[in-house]
Amino acid sequence: MANPGWTRSESPFHAGELAIQARMGAQEQMDKQGRRVIREYLPEQHRQFYAQLPYLIVGTVDTAGNPWASILVGKPGFLSSPDEQTLKVTAKSLFGDPLATILAPGIDIGFLGIELHTRRRNRINGIVTTNYVDGFEVQVGQSFGNCPKYIQVRMFELGELDSVASKPVYQFNKLGEPERNLITMADTFFI
């Protein structure tokens, strides 16, 4: 059975995306594409995909309006989908990650799941509905696959990780020479 795309009358894109699309003269084209590939639920293949991942990239915005990128890690199965509208995360944020203070019911949240050895990646946008001692749940608002074009094939092995142990945290307001060199040398860089 084919998965229906976006079924709502309003656009699947937010105001900022619509403004960029209009500026580029691509709003009609993007609307057609978005309605075809963006879904309001998790298809079965996405539910299986997330359940096998050892890590997940998380996007949130703090109370001051600053965007944050985080990573959650765990043994495959730390992500589960009890139904097509819900993603359950059984993991805590890493030590020092602002996600620990941002995460609350009602916040918007975005996920990027990447399987580097297959170059497969999928996105979820949703709203946090419940916090638990060991994780949280999200109501899925949008799910869609992303093109693998810029993903470099990598093998990944999850080692032992103590996510709550104290570690040094370095804060800086701009990238220094070592950070710029690291980015320049990388064949893959996510923003």
N, C-alpha and C positions, 0 to 999 in steps of 0.2 A: 504494500500500500504506500502510495506517495505521501510525503509529509507536506501538509499545506503550509504555505508561508504566512506572512503577516495578514491577519484577518480583520484587524480594526480599521476604522475609517481614517483615524488620524495617522500621520506619518510615523514610521518606526524611528525616525531621526529626531534628535533634540534640536532646540533653537539654534545652538551654535553650529551644529552640523549643517542645518538647513541654510544658514547664512553663508557658510563657506561654499556649499553647493551652488547657491544662487550667484555668488560672486564669480564662480568658475563657469557659469552657464551650463551646469550639469544637473540641476535639481530634478528635472523630469526623468532623466536617465537613471539617476541614483534612486529615485522613488520606486521605479519599476524593479530595479535590482534588489533594493532593500525589501520590498514586499514579497519577492520571490525567495530570498534566502534567510531572512530574519524570522524567527519563530517566537511565539509567546510561551513556549514550553521546551522541555528537554526531550528530543527524540531518543528512542531507545539506544541508538548507536552512541549518542553523546553521554547518556547515563553510564554505559559500559566504559566509555573512554575515560571519564573522570574517575571512576572507581579503580582504574589500574595505574593512576599517576602517583609518583612519589613526592611531587611538589606542585604548587599552584601559585601563580603570580596574582596579587590582589591589588586593586586600585580603590582608594577611598579619598575623601576630602575631610580635613579636620574642621573644627568649629570656627577657625579663623579663615576658612576658605582655601587653605593650602592643600594641593594634591599630594598624596603619598603613594608610593609603590612599596609593596611588602612581598614577602614570600612565606608561604606556609609549607612545611615539610612533614612527611610521615610515611609510614609503610603503606604500600598500595592497599586501598580499602579505607584510608582515613577520610576519603570523600565518598559519599553515598547519596543515592537519590531514591528515597522511599516512594516517590511518585514523580510524575513528569513536571510538576510545578515547584519541587523542593530540592535544594542541594543541602545536605548536612555535612558539616566540616567538623571532624574530631581532631583538632590540633590547636595549640596555643601559638600566639605570635612569638617570634624569637626575642631574646633578651634585648631590651632597649628599643624595640620597634614601636613607633607611635601607634600602630594598629591596636595595641593593647588598651590605649586610652580612647581611641576613636570608636571602637566596635560597640554598638548599642542598637537595640531594636529601633527600626525606623530609618536608619541611615541607608543611603544609596551605596552600592558596592559593585565592583566589576571584577571579573576573574578572567585570566588567560591561562588555559591549560595547554602545555606544549609537550609533545612527545618527540624529543630531538632525534632519536634514531630512525623515526619514520617521517619526520618533518610535519607531522600532523599537529594542528592547533585549532582550538575552539574557544569561543568567548561566551560569557554569561554576564548579563547585567541584571541586577535585582535589588531587593530590599531585605536587610537583616530583619528577621521576625522574632528570633529567640536566641538568647545567650545561655550557655551551659557552663559548668565549671571547666569542662574539657573541650569546649568548642561553641559552635553556633549553627543556626539554620538560616537559609536565604530563600525567599520566595522569588522564583525565576520570573523576570519580566521580558527578557530577550535572550535568545541563544542563537548562535550562528557559527559556522566554520570560517576560518581565515585561510587565505592563500599561503602555500608553503614557500613562495618565491625566494624570500630572503633568509630562510632558515638553513643554517649549516648543519649537516648531519653530525651528531655527537652520540657517544655512548655515555650513559649516566649510571652511576652506582651510588646508592644511598649508603653512606657510612653511618657510624654511630654519631648521634647528635644529642647534646644536652641543651635543649632550647631555652631552659630557664636559668641556667647557671650564669652568674655574673661574669661579664667580659668587658674589656675596655670599649668604650663608645667614643668615637671621634666625630666631632661636629665641625662643619666649616660652611662658610657662606659662598665661596666660589671655588672652582676647581683649580688646584695648584698644578705645577709641572708634572709631578708623578701621576696624578689622575688624568691629565690631558694625554700623557704618553701612553698610559694603559688603554685609553679609548682609541687613540690613533692606531695602536698596534692590533686591536681586536678586529676579527673578521665578522663579528656579530655584536650588535649593541642594541639594547632595548630601552626605549624611553617610556 
